[in-house]
Amino acid sequence: MSFTRTLRAVGGAVVAGALLFGTASVASADQIRHDQWPLRSFGADDIWKVSTGKGVTVAVIDDPVDGSHPDLKGNVLPGKSFLDGGTADSPDGKNEHGTAMASLIAGHGHGPGGSDGVKGLAPDAKILPVGIDLGDKEESYAEPLRYAVDHGAKVVNMSFEDFGDTSPAEKAAVDYARKHDVLLVASSGNSGSSIPHLPSSVPGVLAVGAVDIDLKVWKFSSYGPHIKLLAPGLHIRSAGVENPYRLANGTSDSAAYVSAAAALLRSKFPDLTAGQIANRLVKTAGLPDDMKGKKLPDPHYGYGFIRPSKALTANIPAGSKNGPFPPLKDGSSKASGDGKDAQQATESDKGMSTGAIIGIVGGVVGLLMVVLIVVLVVKKKSGRNGPPPGGPGGFGGPGGPGGFVPHPPNSGHQQQPGAPGAHPSAPPTQPPGR
């Protein structure tokens, strides 16, 4: 069924740097680094002593990424553009949202020691750009997501909001990613409402809201029971296209920081599943003092704001392979599968029944032979000494000994119960984009 889709970047309005940081200082590259308050908040210098995201590929399903940007050069793979079929490592006109997200994840800065420009939280991770059209049109992220999974992504960042229904193809793509142990991260949206935007509300996706520099939830951060984590999303400095740098608000940036934190963890803990990586982020998340002791996940705070340093160093049990996500429907449970186990049980029953029949027949034949011999002996003896002892009917009275009671067929192979974790139904149809 065809339906109208509105996929929008959720980076919020770009704010002129001069308005917040002064016209003289904002132009310098080192000031750009200073503007990146989330790195100071995270304690990035100490984090990078533990992990830099090396060896991990993060897919950015978004606008194509400017791989020639001085803060990204060398960290961007060719990828694929679903706009024109080519690579996605060069920008699509002035569209810069994908470049911005990539820089927050894996920017390495430039200049001596990479001290200038924008640096991502996982500066040694690789970006797999997957270009899509974020404009108003019928658009699906199903094929781009499968492409990302098939081309080595261990984390997928989806900083966009979708106001349509989740199509069967998209739900199948999410399940496909999860079955291939890929962590999916999506922004919650910037409407400040409880309307469950997609793909963040799809079961199995890590939904991320935004906090400000005081770690309070941004008033425009969309919320709901699906929210899992928060991350910085206000006054975020990132790489641009038309201009080298930009400043923006939005849950897009928050999702990018969570994707970067996931890359750090996947680099340090390569044996943990995607769900277990999410579990470390959830179990080490922080909360304001007035939120402590409240039931979690909270519709606005989820489990809290990410603390990457603690997630990397705390002693956290691995836990379930699904972490905070619902289990995937197996689809191959013995109770509802292809019937092989039931067929084997039936064949086993048949085998036991045949054995029982053979045993009965053998017993009857043996009994008849015994009776025949006894009759002949008795008849012969009767001719000499009169009737046999024990009264009428032969030895021991009517029926005599030797009756064979077969054991019932073995019903050993019982069908197993169906696998748990059926996904809830998709969220209701969303209103058109604002």
Stockholm file with secondary structure:
# STOCKHOLM 1.0

chainA/1-434         MSFTRTLRAVGGAVVAGALLFGTASVASADQIRHDQWPLRSFGADDIWKVSTGKGVTVAVIDDPVDGSHPDLKGNVLPGKSFLDGGTADSPDGKNEHGTAMASLIAGHGHGPGGSDGVKGLAPDAKILPVGIDLGDKEESYAEPLRYAVDHGAKVVNMSFEDFGDTSPAEKAAVDYARKHDVLLVASSGNSGSSIPHLPSSVPGVLAVGAVDIDLKVWKFSSYGPHIKLLAPGLHIRSAGVENPYRLANGTSDSAAYVSAAAALLRSKFPDLTAGQIANRLVKTAGLPDDMKGKKLPDPHYGYGFIRPSKALTANIPAGSKNGPFPPLKDGSSKASGDGKDAQQATESDKGMSTGAIIGIVGGVVGLLMVVLIVVLVVKKKSGRNGPPPGGPGGFGGPGGPGGFVPHPPNSGHQQQPGAPGAHPSAPPTQPPGR
#=GR chainA/1-434 SS CCCCCBEEECCCCBCCHHHHHCTTTTTSHHHHHHHCHHHHHHTHHHHTTTCCCTTCEEEEEESCCCTTSTTTTTSBCCCEETTTSSCSSSCBTTBCHHHHHHHHHHCEEESGGGCEEEECSSTTCEEEEEECCCSBSCCCSHHHHHHHHHTTCSEEEECEEECSCCCHHHHHHHHHHHHTTCEEEEECCSSCSCCCCBTTTSTTSEEEEEECTTSCBCTTCCCCTTEEEEEECSSEEEECSSSSEEEECSHHHHHHHHHHHHHHHHHHCTTSCHHHHHHHHHHTCBCCGGGTTSCSSBTTTBTCBCCHHHHHHSCCCCCCTTTTSCCCCCSCCTTTSSSHHHHHHHHHHHHHHHHHHHHHHHHHHHHHHHHHHHHHHHHHHHHHHCSCSSSTTSTTSTTCSCCCCCCCCCCCCCCCCCCSCCCCCCCCCCCCCC
#=GC SS_cons         CCCCCBEEECCCCBCCHHHHHCTTTTTSHHHHHHHCHHHHHHTHHHHTTTCCCTTCEEEEEESCCCTTSTTTTTSBCCCEETTTSSCSSSCBTTBCHHHHHHHHHHCEEESGGGCEEEECSSTTCEEEEEECCCSBSCCCSHHHHHHHHHTTCSEEEECEEECSCCCHHHHHHHHHHHHTTCEEEEECCSSCSCCCCBTTTSTTSEEEEEECTTSCBCTTCCCCTTEEEEEECSSEEEECSSSSEEEECSHHHHHHHHHHHHHHHHHHCTTSCHHHHHHHHHHTCBCCGGGTTSCSSBTTTBTCBCCHHHHHHSCCCCCCTTTTSCCCCCSCCTTTSSSHHHHHHHHHHHHHHHHHHHHHHHHHHHHHHHHHHHHHHHHHHHHHHCSCSSSTTSTTSTTCSCCCCCCCCCCCCCCCCCCSCCCCCCCCCCCCCC
//
